[in-house]
């Protein structure tokens, strides 16, 4: 993608951003040069906008693979446009900060044998606090298996979640697999259902082998049990 691929904003054009306010172009936009390892999802979270808003602002389809060096336009509130500064550390499409992990609130559910999980589920608990997703109890060092065909858009450590792999699938889905002690994939890998993403580790808080599994569609969290499986 080149600069000419980015949406051209006309003088005086007004753009409505989810959240109830409007901004005027072009002062309400800033440019972001994509660094190696960055993802659409991570950039959107960094600037506090939805994934769809970022795509719409740049005329990007769900199938476009982001590359280092791409120049994106970031829609911002008018008041923040002038002094806006690029964050030093992008979030890489990862879950909420670890501060939310320390005060975990969970509700254990009966394991439904008809639902496939990334590990052999001994127990499934829903996170009911600031995080949305499930915690699946498994066996230490067992393989964490991918559920759908897709592309690895983030793979690495994240404080409070061990190592995390995020898979982008068609339809605007992101599958987040956290709690890995090691990863078997890297950013850019195309993975099939059943591909090993990594090995399950021991959670530092519970001291149990737990997988943190979250699914988002168009940046909105959904019940992982209802997310598509291949």
C-alpha positions in Angstrom: 0.0 0.0 0.0 1.4 3.5 -0.9 0.4 7.0 0.1 -1.9 7.2 -2.9 -3.9 4.2 -1.6 -4.9 6.1 1.5 -8.2 7.8 1.6 -8.0 11.3 0.2 -10.0 13.7 2.4 -11.7 16.7 0.8 -11.4 20.2 2.4 -14.5 20.8 4.6 -15.5 17.1 4.6 -16.9 16.0 8.0 -16.3 12.5 9.2 -18.4 10.8 12.0 -16.4 8.7 14.4 -18.2 6.1 16.6 -18.7 7.7 20.0 -21.1 10.4 19.1 -18.8 13.2 18.0 -17.8 14.6 14.6 -14.5 15.8 13.3 -13.4 18.0 10.5 -10.8 16.9 7.9 -8.0 17.2 7.4 -6.9 18.5 10.8 -8.6 15.6 12.6 -6.2 13.0 10.9 -2.6 12.1 11.6 -0.3 9.8 9.8 1.2 6.6 11.2 4.1 4.8 9.6 3.8 1.1 10.2 6.7 -0.5 12.0 7.7 -4.1 11.7 5.5 -6.4 13.7 2.6 -3.9 14.1 -0.9 -5.0 13.3 -4.2 -3.3 12.3 -5.8 -4.4 15.5 -2.9 -3.1 17.6 -2.7 0.2 15.9 -6.5 0.7 16.3 -6.3 0.0 20.0 -3.3 2.3 20.4 -5.3 5.2 19.0 -8.6 4.3 20.7 -10.5 3.6 17.5 -12.2 0.5 16.2 -10.6 -1.8 13.6 -13.4 -1.0 11.1 -12.9 2.8 11.6 -9.2 2.3 10.8 -10.0 0.3 7.7 -12.7 2.6 6.5 -10.4 5.6 6.9 -7.8 4.0 4.7 -10.0 2.0 2.3 -8.5 -1.2 3.4 -10.2 -4.6 3.0 -10.2 -7.4 5.5 -7.9 -9.4 3.3 -5.1 -6.8 3.1 -1.9 -7.8 4.9 -0.2 -4.9 6.6 3.4 -4.3 5.8 6.2 -2.4 7.5 6.5 1.0 5.9 2.8 1.4 5.0 1.4 4.9 5.8 -2.0 5.0 7.5 -4.2 7.9 8.3 -5.6 7.8 11.9 -8.9 9.6 12.6 -8.7 11.5 15.9 -11.0 13.9 17.8 -10.5 17.4 16.7 -9.2 18.5 20.1 -6.5 15.9 20.0 -5.4 16.2 16.4 -2.9 19.0 16.8 -0.9 17.8 19.8 -1.2 14.1 19.0 2.1 12.1 19.4 2.7 8.5 18.3 2.9 6.2 21.3 6.4 4.8 21.9 5.2 1.3 22.3 2.3 0.0 20.2 0.0 -2.6 21.9 0.3 -5.1 19.0 -3.4 -6.0 19.2 -3.0 -7.5 22.7 -5.6 -7.8 25.5 -6.2 -5.1 28.1 -3.3 -4.1 30.4 -2.1 -6.5 33.0 -3.5 -4.3 35.8 -6.9 -5.8 34.9 -5.5 -9.3 35.2 -4.5 -9.0 38.8 -8.1 -8.6 39.9 -9.6 -11.4 38.0 -13.2 -12.2 38.4 -14.4 -15.6 37.0 -17.4 -17.7 36.8 -16.9 -21.4 36.3 -19.2 -23.2 33.9 -19.8 -26.9 33.3 -17.7 -28.2 30.4 -19.7 -28.9 27.3 -18.2 -31.9 25.6 -19.7 -30.8 22.2 -17.5 -27.6 22.1 -13.9 -27.9 21.0 -11.3 -25.8 22.8 -7.7 -25.1 22.0 -6.7 -27.5 24.8 -8.4 -30.5 26.4 -10.7 -28.6 28.8 -10.8 -29.8 32.3 -12.6 -26.7 33.4 -13.9 -23.6 31.7 -14.4 -20.3 33.5 -15.8 -17.0 32.1 -14.0 -13.8 33.0 -16.6 -11.4 34.3 -14.4 -8.3 35.1 -12.7 -5.9 32.7 -11.7 -8.8 30.4 -14.0 -10.7 28.1 -13.3 -14.3 27.4 -12.7 -17.7 29.0 -10.0 -19.3 31.1 -9.5 -23.0 30.1 -7.8 -25.3 32.6 -5.6 -27.9 30.8 -2.3 -29.8 31.4 1.1 -28.1 31.7 3.0 -28.1 28.4 0.2 -29.6 26.4 -0.2 -28.4 22.8 -2.5 -25.3 22.2 -4.3 -26.0 18.9 -5.5 -23.4 16.5 -9.3 -23.5 15.9 -9.7 -21.8 12.5 -7.7 -21.1 9.4 -6.0 -17.7 9.5 -2.8 -15.6 9.8 -0.7 -14.9 12.9 -0.8 -11.2 13.4 0.9 -11.1 16.8 3.1 -13.6 18.7 5.1 -12.8 21.8 5.2 -12.2 25.5 2.7 -10.0 27.3 2.9 -9.2 31.0 0.2 -11.1 32.9 -0.6 -13.5 30.0 2.6 -15.3 29.4 3.2 -15.6 25.7 0.3 -14.7 23.4 -0.6 -15.7 19.8 -3.3 -13.8 17.9 -4.8 -15.2 14.8 -6.7 -13.1 12.3 -9.5 -15.1 10.4 -11.9 -14.1 7.7 -15.1 -12.3 8.7 -13.3 -9.8 10.9 -12.5 -12.3 13.6 -9.4 -12.3 16.0 -8.7 -15.3 18.1 -6.4 -14.6 21.1 -4.6 -17.5 22.7 -2.8 -16.4 26.0 -1.0 -18.3 28.7 1.6 -20.0 26.5 4.9 -21.0 28.0 6.4 -21.1 24.5 5.2 -20.3 21.0 5.5 -22.5 17.8 4.4 -19.8 15.4 5.6 -16.3 14.4 4.0 -13.2 12.9 3.0 -13.8 9.3 2.5 -17.6 9.5 -0.6 -19.0 7.9 -2.1 -21.6 10.2 -4.7 -24.3 9.7 -7.1 -25.7 12.2 -5.3 -28.0 14.5 -1.9 -26.3 14.1 0.1 -26.1 17.3 0.4 -22.5 18.3 2.5 -23.2 21.4 2.6 -25.1 24.8 0.5 -24.3 27.8 2.2 -22.7 30.7 1.6 -22.2 34.4 -0.3 -19.0 35.3 1.5 -16.9 37.8 -1.6 -15.9 39.7 -3.5 -19.2 40.0 -0.4 -21.4 39.7 -2.4 -23.6 37.4 -2.0 -24.5 33.7 -4.5 -22.1 32.2 -5.2 -20.8 28.7 -6.7 -17.3 28.3 -8.9 -17.5 25.2 -10.7 -14.5 23.8 -12.4 -13.9 20.5 -13.2 -10.5 18.9 -15.2 -9.7 15.8 -14.7 -6.2 14.3 -13.1 -5.3 17.6 -16.1 -6.4 19.7 -15.6 -9.2 22.2 -17.9 -12.3 21.8 -18.5 -15.5 23.7 -15.6 -17.8 22.7 -17.9 -20.8 22.9 -20.0 -19.4 20.1 -17.1 -18.4 17.9 -16.7 -20.3 14.6 -14.7 -23.5 14.6 -13.4 -25.2 11.5 
